[in-house]
Amino acid sequence: MHVDIALRRPVLLAFRSVCCICRKNLSASDNTSTTLSVGTGLISSIAFDWIHNNLYWTDSSNDRIEVLGMAADDSGQHWERTLIDTGLDDPHAVVVDPRDRHR
């Protein structure tokens, strides 16, 4: 299991063996969990973009990098996309630096 924490937000949990990403509230009054994404591969690492509110992860069994938008739409759904699915060989790490110094 991999964990990535953003300040003042619930904890994001990635369960490698079942390729599942969940958001868990840790407050004493609200200990709920929400499943955000369920896939078919193996999650090797996760990284959170705190500026654009996106979660990135590597899927090492399907050789790809994916992204999930953390802001839900009106129906409560989160968008999810495969960013890179060619030219990767067993990716095991992803790092996000959302600061754009070239704007």
C-alpha positions, 0 to 999 in steps of 0.5 A: 500500500502507498500513501500520499497526503495533502494538507487539510485533506483526506488521506489517499490510499493506493492498494497495489494488489487490487489496483484500487485508489481510495480517499479516507477521512481520518477525523474522529467524527467522519471515518468514511472511505470513498473508492476513486478508481479501480483498475486491472494492473499493479500500482507502483507509486502515486504522486499528488498535484496539490495545485491542480488537484490531480492524482498520478500513478504508475501501473507497472503491469500494464506499462502506463502512467495514469491520472485522476482528477480529484474534483468530482463533477455534479454527479460525483464522478471523477475523470480518469485518463491514461497519460502515457501507454507507449514506450514504458517498460515496467514503470515504478516511480512518478514525481509531480512538480506542478509549479510552472516557472515558465508562464 
